Amino acid sequence: MDRIRTSMNISPNSGLGAPKQGSLSVAALLVLAKNLLEESFLGLWVEGEVANYRPAASGHWYFTLKDVPSAATRGMSTAGVAELKVAMFRGRNLYASMTPENGMLVRVRGRLTVYEARGELQLVAEAIEDAGAGAAASAEALATALDSARPR
């Protein structure tokens, strides 16, 4: 934090971190956040359920990872299910052993960054692997099983 304050010319005793000289632009703040995240979160694995999967004409994959509600995540947030945008660029997904589908539970390795154009947190994926059935896929399988077991 001291390194950030120094680079922003912020006094540690200035209350809420008000700059001594002027203010930061939105772009400057996003660049600082991006640099801090990219230095701090390299090669981490994140597990979640794929949603909003869309392959682009460029060959890139874009999707959202959602937490699967479980005993471990219940009560962590009052804002609903946590979501993280993921981008897996063509050069990486060519070597992927699987293609994600909505509802799949996956593990993704990548680096955390900020997509500056929207100010959004994003995981740039380097690898993806199947982690089992996601909640949506499990619910669909259960509904199919129950439907076929129903007496006619």
C-alpha positions as CSV (number, residue, x, y, z in Angstrom):
1,M,0.0,0.0,0.0
2,D,2.9,2.4,0.8
3,R,4.2,1.8,-2.8
4,I,0.8,2.9,-4.2
5,R,0.6,5.9,-1.9
6,T,4.1,7.0,-3.0
7,S,3.4,6.5,-6.7
8,M,0.1,8.5,-6.3
9,N,1.8,11.2,-4.1
10,I,-0.6,10.5,-1.2
11,S,0.3,11.2,2.4
12,P,-0.3,8.3,4.7
13,N,-1.9,10.7,7.3
14,S,-4.3,12.4,4.9
15,G,-7.5,10.9,6.0
16,L,-9.1,8.9,3.2
17,G,-6.1,9.1,1.0
18,A,-6.8,12.4,-0.6
19,P,-4.0,13.3,-3.0
20,K,-1.8,16.2,-2.1
21,Q,-1.9,17.6,-5.6
22,G,-5.0,17.3,-7.8
23,S,-7.1,14.2,-8.3
24,L,-6.7,10.9,-10.2
25,S,-8.5,10.4,-13.4
26,V,-10.7,7.3,-13.7
27,A,-8.2,5.9,-16.2
28,A,-5.2,6.5,-13.9
29,L,-7.0,4.8,-11.0
30,L,-7.8,1.8,-13.2
31,V,-4.2,1.5,-14.4
32,L,-3.0,1.5,-10.8
33,A,-5.6,-1.1,-9.8
34,K,-4.7,-3.2,-12.9
35,N,-1.0,-3.1,-12.1
36,L,-1.5,-4.0,-8.5
37,L,-3.8,-7.0,-9.3
38,E,-1.5,-8.3,-12.1
39,E,1.5,-8.2,-9.8
40,S,-0.4,-9.9,-6.9
41,F,-2.5,-12.6,-8.5
42,L,-0.5,-14.7,-11.0
43,G,-1.4,-18.2,-12.0
44,L,-4.3,-18.7,-9.6
45,W,-7.0,-21.3,-10.1
46,V,-10.6,-20.3,-9.8
47,E,-13.5,-22.8,-9.8
48,G,-17.0,-22.0,-10.8
49,E,-19.9,-22.6,-13.1
50,V,-19.8,-21.4,-16.7
51,A,-22.5,-18.9,-17.8
52,N,-22.9,-16.6,-20.8
53,Y,-20.3,-18.6,-22.8
54,R,-19.8,-17.0,-26.2
55,P,-17.0,-17.7,-28.7
56,A,-16.0,-14.7,-30.7
57,A,-15.3,-14.7,-34.4
58,S,-11.7,-13.9,-33.5
59,G,-11.4,-17.3,-31.8
60,H,-11.4,-15.9,-28.3
61,W,-13.7,-17.3,-25.6
62,Y,-15.7,-15.1,-23.3
63,F,-17.7,-16.3,-20.3
64,T,-18.7,-15.7,-16.7
65,L,-17.6,-17.9,-13.8
66,K,-20.3,-18.1,-11.1
67,D,-20.0,-19.5,-7.6
68,V,-22.0,-22.6,-7.2
69,P,-24.1,-22.1,-4.0
70,S,-22.7,-24.4,-1.3
71,A,-22.2,-24.7,2.4
72,A,-18.8,-23.1,1.9
73,T,-20.0,-20.0,0.1
74,R,-23.4,-19.6,1.8
75,G,-23.5,-16.4,3.8
76,M,-20.4,-14.9,2.2
77,S,-22.2,-12.2,0.3
78,T,-25.6,-10.6,0.6
79,A,-25.4,-9.5,-3.1
80,G,-26.3,-12.9,-4.5
81,V,-24.0,-15.3,-6.4
82,A,-20.5,-14.0,-7.0
83,E,-19.5,-13.7,-10.7
84,L,-16.2,-13.1,-12.5
85,K,-15.8,-12.3,-16.2
86,V,-13.3,-14.5,-18.0
87,A,-11.5,-14.0,-21.3
88,M,-9.5,-16.9,-22.9
89,F,-7.7,-15.8,-25.9
90,R,-7.3,-17.9,-29.1
91,G,-3.6,-18.6,-28.5
92,R,-4.5,-20.3,-25.2
93,N,-7.8,-22.0,-26.0
94,L,-6.3,-23.8,-29.0
95,Y,-4.5,-25.9,-26.4
96,A,-7.5,-26.4,-24.1
97,S,-8.5,-30.0,-23.6
98,M,-12.2,-29.0,-23.5
99,T,-14.6,-26.3,-24.7
100,P,-16.7,-24.8,-21.9
101,E,-20.5,-24.9,-22.1
102,N,-23.0,-23.1,-20.0
103,G,-23.7,-25.0,-16.8
104,M,-20.4,-26.8,-16.7
105,L,-18.3,-26.7,-13.5
106,V,-14.7,-25.8,-14.4
107,R,-11.4,-24.8,-13.0
108,V,-9.6,-21.9,-14.7
109,R,-6.0,-20.9,-14.3
110,G,-5.2,-17.3,-15.1
111,R,-4.2,-13.9,-14.0
112,L,-6.5,-11.3,-12.5
113,T,-6.6,-8.0,-14.2
114,V,-8.9,-5.0,-14.8
115,Y,-10.5,-4.5,-18.2
116,E,-9.9,-0.8,-18.3
117,A,-12.5,0.1,-20.9
118,R,-15.3,-1.0,-18.5
119,G,-13.5,-0.9,-15.2
120,E,-14.4,-4.5,-14.6
121,L,-12.4,-7.2,-12.8
122,Q,-11.5,-10.0,-15.3
123,L,-9.6,-13.2,-15.3
124,V,-7.4,-13.8,-18.3
125,A,-7.4,-17.5,-18.7
126,E,-4.4,-19.6,-19.5
127,A,-5.9,-23.1,-18.9
128,I,-9.3,-24.6,-18.3
129,E,-10.3,-28.0,-17.0
130,D,-13.6,-29.8,-16.2
131,A,-14.4,-29.9,-12.5
132,G,-17.5,-32.0,-12.6
133,A,-21.2,-31.2,-13.1
134,G,-22.3,-27.7,-12.4
135,A,-25.5,-26.8,-10.5
136,A,-27.4,-26.1,-13.7
137,A,-26.3,-29.4,-15.3
138,S,-27.0,-31.3,-12.1
139,A,-30.5,-29.8,-11.9
140,E,-31.2,-30.6,-15.5
141,A,-30.0,-34.2,-15.0
142,L,-32.2,-34.5,-11.9
143,A,-35.2,-33.1,-13.7
144,T,-34.7,-35.6,-16.5
145,A,-34.3,-38.5,-14.1
146,L,-37.4,-37.5,-12.2
147,D,-39.4,-37.0,-15.3
148,S,-38.5,-40.5,-16.6
149,A,-39.3,-42.1,-13.3
150,R,-42.7,-40.5,-13.1
151,P,-45.5,-43.1,-13.6
152,R,-47.4,-42.6,-16.9
